[in-house]
């Protein structure tokens, strides 16, 4: 899809900058437990044009035990290959950017996402259109805002789970995705239903169960849950298809698992900008889901305001019909360096607003960013 108007674009990328930051977390995200005491590593990518425009993207590999190594891999990829692919090149359309990135097939998906999302920001600023508009957002969704949710657990006890929920309920969150583990599953969900009657719930089984435990999911099916994430391992295509056919509750999997989308193994899919390798790749997965009558919900692991703003734009696409996996920045971070801040909007009944401002629509406070800087690199045109 050609995104720029027919008139020629004369601006070229003359400068690329990379900033690796560590953002302190208010609480440790489950995938970060093995990486240190509550920090989120991410890389901001800035593409500067000769006429003063700056496009900002984020490279935020999904949390896990290998995050530090993956961040270093992405940093090496970005510093070694991206400047030579982009410096001096005219700003064209997003397909041209993807084609340039395709010259190196070994790039990590998050490296691609960091550059590609920065390019989207530039395109939006050239066209004076928001990311949501460029992506083809649903106008009604823009008016309503994006419904947030908060992932909770899995925690070792029911009391821990309830305590973790309470402050978010006080903030206005009404949708919770509860992590389940064998032995803390059905009774937990029943208790939460009784304890928080005004909330709506989904369950995240995390692939921690197998076919011998499917009776549990039939019991959960009676609790009017919004969905159940990954009840069985993704490789069990037949088991997932059989379970979904027997249940009213939608089963949810990652949108990249197209074999489950195509075989009836789910009725809901998670979309992630980082997991897909950029906004355009995520939009293609959105379209595949729609073609297979599978609705979508956009999720992130904790990302800075740059990544969250991108995900909000994606969540306004027409097939993203279920509550998102997005939450206000203050859910995770004390330092919020994008302006305006991304928070629950009382005028939208506690939903998240999708900006109509050009490009990303949120200004980055680089002074605050540099307070959390691990390292920085500049690549001017020679």
N, C-alpha and C positions, 0 to 999 in steps of 0.2 A: 504494500500500500504506500503510494507516494504521499507524503504528508505536507510538503511545502508547496506553496502556490507556484504558478507557472513562471513568474518573474525570476530572473537569475539571482542567485545568492552569491555575492562577491566576497563575503567574509570568510577568512581562513582561521584555523586553529594555530595560534602562534606560541602557545605556552601551555604546558600541562604541569599540574602540581599534585602531589600525593601526600596525605597526612595520615599516619597510623596513630590512633588514639586509644586510650584505655578509659572507658567510662565506668565510674564506680556504681555498683548496683545497690539498691536499697535492700534487696534480698537475693539470695543466690538462685539463679535460674537452674532448673534441674540438669540441663545439659552442660552447665558450666562448673559443676561441683568438682570436677577433676582438674580444673585449670587454674585454680587459685582462689583467693578470698574475695569473691564478689566483684569481678571486673568483666566488662564486655569489650573485647578487642574488635575494632573495625577500622576500615580505611576509607577516607573520603577522597574522591577523585574530582578534580576541578579542571575543566577545559576552558581556556581563555581565548577569545578571538581578538583580532587586532582592533576592532571597533569598541572594545570594552565590555562585551557580554561575557558572562561566566556561567557555564553549566556545571552543576554539582551532582555527583552520583555517589553511591555507597557500595562498597565491597564488604559484605558481612557474612562470612561463611557460617553455616549453621553450627551452633554450639555442640561440643562433644569433647571427648578426651584428647582429640588431635587438633583442637582449635589453634593452639599456639603454633604448631607446625604448619597448619594450613594457612594461617595468616601470613607466616613468613614465606610460604610458597607463593601466595598471591602477590605479596610485596615484590618478590623477585621477578615474577611474571610481568607485573605492571611496569616495573622500572626497566626491565630488559627489552620489552617488546612494544608496549603501547605507545610511547613517545614516537618511535620510528614509524608506526602505522598511521599516526594522526597528525603529527606536526607538519604544518604547511599545507594540509589538505583543506579543501573548501568544505563548508558545512552543507551537506546535501540532505538526504532523507535517511530514515532509520535503517532501511535495507542496505544502503551503502555502508553505513557504520557496521552492520552485522557482517557484510561481505569482507570488510577490512579485518575484522576480528577473526573471521574464518580462515585467514591465512595461517593462523597457528591453531591447529585442531587440538593441541594439548592444553589450552588454557582452562583453568578451573572455572566452573560456572559462575562463581562469585566475582572472579576477575572480569569476566565478560559483563556481568551485571553492573559492576562499578562504572565501567566505561560507557556502556550502552545507556544506562539511566542518566548519566551526565549529558549524553548526547540528546536524549529526549528533552532534558531541561533547556538546552540551547535551542532546539527546534521550537519549543513552546515560547521562548522569549523572542525569537525571530518572528513567529506568527502572531504573537500576543494572544496565545491561547493556552489554557490550562492543560496539564497532563490528562486530566479526566476527559476533557473535550477531545483532545487528540486521540485518545484511546477509544472513543466512541461510547462514553458514559451514558447511562440512562438518566434522562432529565428528571424524572420523578424521584430517582434515588438521590440525585443531587439536592433536591428540595428537602427530602426527608432526612438526609444524613445517613451515616453508617452505624449500624447497631454494634456496640462493643461487646466483648466477652472477656472473661479472665480465666486462665487455666489455673487450677488448684491441685497441687500434689503430683503424684501420690505421696501422702504423708503416712507415717507409721501407725497413727491411731485416728479414730473418728473425731476425738476431741481436737487434735491438731488440725484436722481439716476444717472443722467448724470455726476454730479461732482464726485460721487463715482467711476464711471467707468474710468474716464480720466487718473488718474495716472497709472492704470494697463495697459491701452492701451499703454501708453508711455513706460512701462516696456517690452512690447512685447506680452502681453496676447491678444488673438484674439477671444476667446470663452467665452461668458458670459451667466450665468443662472440668469434670472431676476425674482425676487419675485413679484408676482401679488397679489393685494387685490381687492375685489369688488369696482368698481369705479375708480381704477387705473390699467387698464388692457390693453384693445385693443389699445386705443390711445397712451398709453405709449410704447407699442411694435412697433407701427407704427412710432412713433417719433424716437425711438432708431435706427430703420432701416435706417431712413433718415439721422440721425446725425452721425452714424458710419457705412457707407456702406461697409467698409472692414472687419467688424466683423461678426461673426456668433453667433446666439442667440438660447437659449432655454428658456422656461418659467417654473417657479415653482409656481403652484397654491396652493400648500400646503394643499389640501383638504378643502380650504376655500370657495368652491362653491358647488352648488347642481344641481340636474337635471333641475330645473327651469331656469338655466343659461347656458344650453348646447349650445345655439345659439352663445354665446361668443366664445366657442372653435371651432365652425365651421368657424367663422370669423378669428380666429387665425390660423386655418388650411391653410389659403390662404397666410400666411406670410413666408412660407418656413422655419419654425423653425426646429431645430434639434430634439426636443422632448418637451413634456409638462409633468412636474412632478405633480402627484397626483391631477388631475383636480377635482375628486370627492372623497368623503370619501372612505377609503379602504373597508369598510363593504358593500358598494354598488356594489356588484359583477355584478349584472345584468346591472346596469347603466354603469359601466366601460366597460363591454363587448360590449354593444350596441354602446357606443361612439367610442371605438376603431375601430369597424367594419365600422363605417361611416366616418372615418378620414384617411388621408394619413400620417399625423404627428404621429410618435410613441408616445404612452403614456407610462410614466415611473413610476414604483412603487418600493418599497423596495423588494429585492429578497426574503425576509422571507415570503412575502404574496403569498405563493404558490398557493392558491386558484385562484388568479388572473392570475398567470402564466399558469395554467392549463385550464382556461376557456376563454382564448382569451381576457382578460381584459387589456393587455399591450403587447407591442413589445420590451420593454426595461426595465431593472431592475438595481437597485442600489445595489452594493455589498459593505459591510463594514466589516472589520476584527473584530472590536469591537462589532458591532451589531450581527455578526454571532457567536461570542464566540471563535474566533481563525482562523488561516489560513486554517486549514484542513476543518473546518465547512464551511468557505467561499468558499473553492474550491468545496465542495459538492454542495452548492447552485449554483455555476457557472455551474456545470454539469447538474443540474436539469433545469436551464434556457436553456442550449444548447439543451437538449432533447426536450424542448417545443418550440424550434425555437424563443427564446427570447434572444436578445443580452444583454450584461452587460456593466456597467461602474462602476469603483471603486471609492468610495467617502470616505472622512473622515470629521469629525468635526475637528477643529484645534487640532492637536496632535503634539507631539514633533518630532524631526527628526527620532527617533526610529520607531514610528508608521507610519510616512510617508514613510520611506524606506520599511517597510513591505508591505504597500499598493501599492507602485510602483511595487514590485515583483508580487503581485497578479494581477495588471493591465496588466501585460504582458502575461496573459493566452489567449488562442486562441479566446475565445468567447467574450473577452472584446474589442469590435470593435468601440465603440463610444468614444468621448472625455471624459477623466476621470473627476472626481470631485476633482482632486489633483492640488495643486498650490505650488510654491516655499515656503520654510519655512519663508522667509522674508515677505511673504504676511501678516503673522500674528505676527511674533515674532521678537524682536530686538536682542535677545540673541540666537544664533544658536550653540548648544553645540555638534553637531556631525560633524565629519570630514571624508571625504570631505563634504562641505556644499551641500545641495540639492537646486539647482537653475536652472534657464533656461540655456540651453546649446546652444550657437551660432552654434556649429558644427552640432547640430541636428535641426537646423532651429527653435530654441526657444522652443524645447520640453524638457522634463525631462528625464535625463539619468537613466537607470536601471543598477545598478552596477553588475559587473561580479566577484567581490571579494567574498571570502568565507563568508557564513552566511549572517548576516545583511549587511556586506560590508561597514559599516560606524562606525568609532571608536567614543565612547562616552568620552567626556571630563568631568571626574567626578568632577574635581575641580570646573568647571563652574556649573555643576549640583548642587553641594552642596551650591552654592551661592543662589539658589532658594529653598533650602530644607525647608520643614515644619517639617518633622520628618523622622527618619531613624531607621531601625531595622536590626540586624544581627542575623543569626541563624546558628552557626557552628555545625558540627556533634559532638555528645557527645562521 
